[in-house]
């Protein structure tokens, strides 16, 4: 006889010891007619909870959308008809699994499920005083009355966002604690940047590579040990209200609790044996597999008489994206350089050195060619009073003006031993031209008045845009340059001066 299978209830992902109310005078509000204050929300009690049934406290139409949300609404409205334009409602609930922006951590996004299974998008959650206000988008009028049952949901997209924020936020707490404990470096500020770019902590000075490696190793050790993370909660009072710390230099560290946050609680995030820090954000219940990675470089900043440095770090989903993109770039570069990945730096260095040698050789050849061209331009078989020439060539746009400048310099230096006056219009067009191609134009003459006169005529009769002073005038002409048309017009202008 087969043994009966025992079905066990699912084990909560977050340990029951994660959220700890340490004051006997504080308890979790149970009256569903009142909102749970920010600090005791379900998303803060259990950061891995994905869904929660709750009740409505209030629902009002948003009159003044924020600038960011207004931009989103405008973009979305452009793809819909005027008759289906969505509205945004501000909804306060008894409790929620969606985190409101605060503590340097952006808000969650998610779903609000109402009656008959209708699901509405929650575009952001804001803290107003001690309340979490959900910004809910709906096409039709949203009729939610106090007491109505709804469900807040952290969907796949929202949970991916939450997981990223938790990984980066917990990493920042760990990193700041290690820097303070082992290097006596306080974290002046930090930024949870937009995914997937690295976040950073701002420090009083830059770290050496050895110091970065040391902190990295310590972080890995704590992650391997699986140090637990928990939150301690107590009533907020003036005597325990977190303020702004000041270091010996007089520089402030971090931020104080917002002044409009009253009547709430004080949350302290504890990494066992490592750190205790006031924070309202969501954090991983454990350092296991935290995968904190410090970029081995810092960015120095100077503000007035003080200087600071930013240390960048990655963790969780951002680290995976960084590793994937770095691997793809390295593999692609190795393919281009026809070598193995370990040989890429040496091959790239060889290619750069070779390119520099070729550029130097090209400059030398251009200088030699410029002397030949200038000598040909200065030849005057007709014995004219003023030598007037138009010289046109087709060249790569990146080198066009540089070569024309070489010719101009050669002409001006040759003119020092010549008694002849001259005025040359030098032009260069791309090898392959389109209606938006740019032709470089350069006028050169030892006679400054002649340069200005020809430049003014090119601007008025050919719509050449440019200007100059002294013996040179440079400009640009847009379009397909044809010798039979534009070239002939330049020669005609020269003939009139």
C-alpha positions in Angstrom: 0.0 0.0 0.0 1.4 3.3 -1.1 2.1 5.8 1.6 -0.1 8.9 1.6 1.6 12.1 0.5 1.9 14.8 3.1 1.1 18.2 1.7 2.9 20.9 3.7 1.8 24.5 3.6 4.2 26.8 1.7 7.0 28.2 3.7 7.1 32.0 3.9 10.1 33.4 2.0 10.7 36.0 4.7 11.5 34.7 8.1 9.0 35.5 10.9 11.9 37.1 12.8 12.5 39.7 10.1 10.1 42.3 11.4 10.4 43.0 15.1 8.3 45.4 17.1 10.6 46.1 20.1 8.3 48.4 22.1 5.4 47.0 24.2 3.5 50.2 23.5 3.4 49.6 19.8 1.2 47.2 17.9 0.1 46.6 14.4 -3.2 48.6 13.6 -6.1 46.2 13.0 -8.9 48.7 12.4 -9.5 48.5 8.7 -11.1 51.9 8.7 -7.7 53.5 9.4 -4.5 53.3 7.3 -1.5 51.5 8.5 1.2 54.2 8.8 4.3 54.2 6.6 6.9 52.2 8.6 4.5 49.4 9.4 3.2 48.6 5.9 3.1 45.0 4.7 5.8 45.8 2.1 8.1 46.8 5.0 7.1 43.9 7.3 7.6 41.3 4.5 9.6 42.6 1.6 9.0 39.4 -0.4 5.2 39.4 -0.1 3.7 39.8 -3.6 -0.1 40.1 -2.9 -2.3 41.4 -0.1 -6.1 41.8 0.3 -7.0 45.0 2.0 -9.7 47.7 2.1 -10.1 51.2 0.7 -9.8 54.3 3.0 -10.3 57.0 0.3 -10.2 57.5 -3.5 -10.0 60.9 -5.1 -9.3 62.1 -8.7 -5.9 63.6 -9.0 -6.1 67.3 -9.9 -2.5 68.3 -10.2 -0.4 65.4 -11.7 3.3 65.5 -10.9 5.6 66.6 -13.7 7.0 63.1 -14.2 3.6 61.5 -14.2 2.2 64.3 -16.4 4.9 63.5 -19.0 4.0 59.8 -18.9 0.3 60.6 -19.2 1.0 62.9 -22.2 3.1 60.2 -23.9 0.4 57.5 -23.3 -2.4 59.8 -24.4 -0.7 60.4 -27.8 -1.3 56.7 -28.6 -5.0 56.7 -27.6 -8.1 58.6 -28.7 -9.4 61.6 -26.8 -12.4 59.5 -25.7 -10.2 56.9 -23.9 -7.9 59.3 -22.1 -6.8 57.8 -18.8 -7.2 59.5 -15.5 -5.1 59.1 -12.3 -6.7 58.6 -8.9 -5.1 58.9 -5.5 -6.0 55.9 -3.4 -5.3 55.4 0.2 -5.6 51.8 1.5 -5.6 50.2 4.9 -2.4 48.3 4.0 -0.3 47.6 0.9 2.5 45.5 -0.5 3.6 48.5 -2.7 6.4 50.5 -1.2 6.1 54.4 -1.3 9.2 56.3 -2.3 11.5 57.1 0.6 14.9 56.6 2.2 16.6 57.1 -1.2 14.6 54.2 -2.6 12.1 54.8 -5.5 8.5 53.7 -5.2 7.2 50.4 -6.4 4.8 50.0 -9.3 2.2 47.3 -9.5 -1.5 46.4 -9.8 -4.7 47.2 -7.9 -7.3 44.5 -8.4 -10.9 45.7 -7.8 -14.3 44.0 -8.1 -14.9 41.4 -10.7 -11.2 40.9 -11.1 -10.5 44.2 -12.9 -6.8 45.1 -12.7 -5.6 48.7 -12.7 -2.0 50.0 -13.1 -0.4 51.6 -10.0 2.1 53.9 -11.6 3.7 55.1 -8.4 3.2 55.2 -4.6 4.0 58.3 -2.6 4.3 59.1 1.1 2.1 62.0 2.1 2.7 62.6 5.8 2.4 59.1 7.3 0.2 57.7 4.6 1.0 55.7 1.4 -0.9 57.2 -1.5 -1.3 55.0 -4.6 -1.5 56.7 -8.0 -3.9 54.5 -9.9 -4.5 54.9 -13.6 -8.0 54.1 -15.0 -9.8 54.7 -18.3 -13.2 54.8 -16.8 -14.4 56.6 -13.6 -13.0 54.8 -10.6 -15.7 54.4 -8.0 -14.1 53.1 -4.9 -15.8 53.7 -1.6 -14.4 53.4 1.9 -14.5 49.8 3.0 -14.4 48.3 -0.5 -12.2 45.2 -0.7 -9.3 45.4 -3.1 -6.0 43.5 -3.6 -2.6 45.1 -4.1 -0.3 43.1 -6.3 3.4 43.3 -6.9 3.4 41.8 -10.5 6.4 40.4 -12.3 7.5 43.7 -13.6 7.0 45.3 -10.2 8.8 42.6 -8.4 11.8 42.8 -10.7 11.9 46.5 -9.9 11.6 45.8 -6.2 14.2 43.1 -6.2 16.7 45.4 -7.9 16.0 48.2 -5.4 16.3 45.8 -2.4 19.6 44.4 -3.7 21.1 47.8 -4.2 19.7 49.3 -1.0 20.9 46.4 1.2 24.3 46.5 -0.6 24.6 50.2 0.2 24.0 49.5 3.9 26.6 46.8 3.9 29.1 48.8 1.9 28.7 51.9 4.1 29.1 49.9 7.2 32.3 48.2 6.0 33.8 51.6 4.9 33.0 53.2 8.2 34.3 50.2 10.3 37.4 49.3 8.5 38.5 52.5 6.7 36.8 55.2 9.0 35.2 56.6 5.9 31.6 57.9 6.5 29.1 57.8 3.6 28.3 61.4 2.9 25.4 60.5 0.5 24.4 57.8 -1.9 22.3 57.4 -5.1 20.2 54.5 -6.2 20.5 55.3 -9.9 18.3 54.3 -12.7 18.5 50.6 -13.7 20.8 49.2 -14.9 23.6 51.8 -14.2 25.8 51.4 -11.2 24.8 53.1 -8.0 27.4 55.0 -5.9 28.3 56.1 -2.4 30.0 59.5 -1.9 33.0 59.5 0.3 35.4 62.1 1.8 38.3 60.7 -0.4 39.0 58.2 -3.1 40.0 54.6 -2.3 43.1 52.8 -3.5 42.8 49.6 -5.5 44.0 47.7 -2.4 41.3 49.3 -0.2 38.6 48.4 -2.8 39.8 44.8 -2.9 39.8 44.6 0.9 36.2 45.9 1.2 35.1 43.6 -1.6 36.6 40.6 0.1 35.0 41.5 3.4 31.6 41.9 1.7 31.9 38.5 0.1 32.8 36.8 3.4 29.7 38.2 5.0 27.6 37.1 2.1 29.0 33.5 2.2 28.2 33.5 6.0 24.6 34.4 5.1 24.3 37.1 7.7 20.7 37.7 8.6 19.0 41.1 8.1 16.0 42.2 10.3 14.1 45.4 11.1 13.4 46.7 14.6 10.4 49.1 15.0 9.5 51.4 17.8 7.4 54.5 18.3 8.9 57.7 16.9 9.5 60.4 19.4 11.6 63.6 19.4 14.2 62.0 21.6 14.8 59.1 19.1 14.2 61.0 15.9 17.1 60.3 13.5 19.0 63.5 12.5 21.9 64.5 10.3 25.3 63.3 11.6 28.4 65.6 11.3 31.9 64.3 10.9 35.0 65.9 12.4 35.6 68.1 9.4 32.1 69.6 9.9 30.7 68.0 6.8 27.2 66.5 7.2 26.5 62.9 6.6 23.2 61.5 5.1 19.8 63.0 5.5 17.4 63.5 8.4 13.9 62.0 8.7 11.5 64.2 6.7 9.8 66.8 8.9 6.3 66.0 7.6 6.7 62.4 8.8 5.0 62.6 12.2 3.0 60.1 14.3 4.8 57.2 12.7 7.5 54.8 13.8 11.3 54.6 13.8 12.7 51.7 11.8 16.2 50.4 12.3 17.6 48.0 9.7 20.0 45.6 11.4 22.7 43.4 9.6 23.6 40.9 12.3 27.0 41.8 13.7 27.7 44.4 11.1 25.4 47.4 11.1 22.4 49.2 12.6 21.0 52.0 10.6 17.7 53.9 10.6 15.9 53.3 7.3 12.4 53.1 5.9 13.3 51.1 2.8 12.8 47.5 1.8 15.7 45.1 2.4 16.7 41.5 1.7 16.2 39.2 4.7 19.7 37.8 4.3 23.1 38.7 2.8 23.2 35.2 1.1 24.0 35.6 -2.6 24.1 39.3 -2.3 26.9 39.4 -4.9 28.1 42.9 -4.1 30.6 44.1 -6.7 32.7 47.3 -6.4 33.9 48.9 -9.6 37.7 49.3 -9.3 37.6 53.0 -9.9 36.4 56.2 -8.2 35.2 59.5 -9.6 36.6 62.6 -7.9 34.4 65.7 -7.3 35.2 69.2 -6.3 32.7 71.6 -4.7 34.3 74.8 -3.7 37.0 74.2 -1.1 35.9 70.6 -0.5 36.5 67.5 -2.6 34.8 64.1 -2.5 34.9 60.8 -4.4 32.2 58.5 -5.7 32.6 54.7 -5.4 30.4 52.8 -7.8 28.9 49.4 -7.0 26.6 46.8 -8.5 24.5 43.9 -7.1 21.8 41.5 -8.1 20.1 42.1 -11.5 22.3 45.0 -12.3 25.4 42.9 -11.8 24.0 40.2 -14.1 23.3 42.8 -16.8 26.8 44.3 -16.3 28.5 40.9 -16.6 26.5 39.9 -19.7 27.1 43.2 -21.5 30.8 43.1 -20.6 31.2 39.5 -21.8 29.4 40.4 -25.1 31.6 43.4 -25.6 34.8 41.4 -24.9 33.7 38.5 -27.1 32.8 40.9 -30.0 36.1 42.8 -29.6 38.1 39.5 -29.5 36.4 38.5 -32.8 37.2 41.8 -34.4 40.8 41.6 -33.3 41.1 37.9 -34.3 42.4 36.9 -30.9 41.4 35.2 -27.6 39.8 37.3 -24.9 42.9 37.4 -22.7 44.9 39.0 -25.6 42.4 41.8 -26.3 44.2 44.5 -24.4 47.5 43.9 -26.1 45.9 43.7 -29.5 43.9 46.9 -29.0 47.1 48.6 -27.8 48.9 47.5 -30.9 46.0 48.7 -33.1 46.0 52.1 -31.4 49.8 52.5 -31.8 49.5 51.5 -35.5 46.7 54.0 -36.0 48.8 56.8 -34.4 51.7 56.0 -36.8 49.4 56.0 -39.8 47.8 59.3 -38.7 51.2 60.9 -38.3 52.3 59.6 -41.7 49.1 60.9 -43.3 49.7 64.4 -41.8 53.2 64.4 -43.2 52.0 63.4 -46.6 49.2 66.0 -46.5 51.7 68.7 -45.6 53.9 67.7 -48.6 50.9 67.6 -50.9 49.7 71.0 -49.6 53.0 72.6 -50.5 52.7 71.2 -54.1 49.1 72.5 -54.4 49.9 75.9 -53.0 52.9 76.2 -55.4 50.6 75.4 -58.4 48.0 77.9 -57.2 50.7 80.7 -57.0 51.9 80.1 -60.5 50.8 83.1 -62.7 51.4 82.6 -66.4 49.0 85.4 -67.3 50.8 88.1 -65.2 47.5 89.1 -63.4 47.6 91.9 -60.8 45.7 89.6 -58.4 45.9 85.8 -58.7 42.4 84.4 -58.2 41.9 80.6 -58.1 39.2 78.1 -57.0 40.6 74.8 -55.9 38.1 71.9 -55.2 38.7 68.4 -54.1 36.7 65.4 -52.8 37.8 64.1 -49.4 36.7 62.3 -46.2 34.7 64.8 -44.1 36.8 64.2 -41.0 40.0 65.4 -42.8 38.6 67.9 -45.3 39.0 71.2 -43.4 42.4 70.1 -42.0 43.9 69.6 -45.4 42.5 72.9 -46.7 44.1 74.6 -43.7 47.4 73.0 -44.6 47.1 74.5 -48.1 46.2 77.9 -46.7 49.1 77.9 -44.3 51.5 76.9 -47.1 50.2 79.7 -49.4 50.6 82.3 -46.7 54.1 81.2 -45.9 55.0 81.2 -49.6 53.6 84.7 -50.1 56.2 86.1 -47.8 58.7 85.9 -50.6 56.2 86.8 -53.3 55.2 90.3 -54.4 52.0 89.0 -56.0 48.6 89.5 -54.5 46.2 86.5 -54.5 42.8 85.2 -53.3 42.0 81.5 -53.3 38.7 79.8 -52.5 39.4 76.3 -51.4 36.5 73.8 -51.2 36.2 70.2 -50.2 33.1 67.9 -50.6 32.5 64.3 -49.4 33.3 61.5 -51.8 29.7 60.3 -51.6 27.2 63.2 -51.5 23.5 63.6 -50.5 21.2 66.6 -50.1 22.5 67.0 -46.5 26.2 66.7 -47.4 28.4 69.5 -46.1 31.1 71.1 -48.3 33.9 72.9 -46.4 34.8 76.4 -47.8 38.0 78.3 -47.0 39.1 81.7 -48.3 42.7 82.6 -48.0 44.5 85.9 -49.0 47.1 88.2 -47.5 44.6 91.0 -48.3 42.0 91.1 -45.4 39.6 93.3 -47.3 39.6 90.9 -50.2 38.9 88.0 -47.9 35.9 89.8 -46.4 34.6 90.8 -49.8 34.6 87.3 -51.2 33.2 85.9 -48.0 30.2 88.3 -48.1 29.5 87.4 -51.8 29.6 83.7 -51.0 27.1 84.2 -48.2 24.7 86.4 -50.2 24.8 84.5 -53.5 25.5 80.9 -52.5 24.0 80.8 -48.9 27.4 79.7 -47.5 27.3 80.0 -43.8 30.5 81.1 -42.1 32.8 83.9 -41.1 36.4 84.8 -40.4 38.8 87.5 -39.5 42.2 88.5 -41.0 43.6 86.4 -43.8 41.2 83.5 -43.5 37.5 82.9 -43.8 35.8 79.5 -43.3 32.3 78.3 -43.9 30.0 75.5 -44.9 27.7 74.9 -47.8 25.0 72.2 -47.6 23.9 70.1 -50.6 25.3 68.2 -53.6 28.3 70.2 -54.9 28.6 70.2 -58.7 31.6 71.8 -60.5 29.4 72.8 -63.4 27.1 74.8 -61.1 28.6 75.7 -57.7 32.2 75.6 -58.9 31.3 77.9 -61.9 29.5 80.3 -59.5 32.6 80.5 -57.2 34.8 81.3 -60.2 32.3 84.0 -61.4 32.4 85.6 -57.9 36.2 85.7 -58.0 36.2 87.3 -61.4 34.2 90.2 -60.0 36.6 91.1 -57.2 
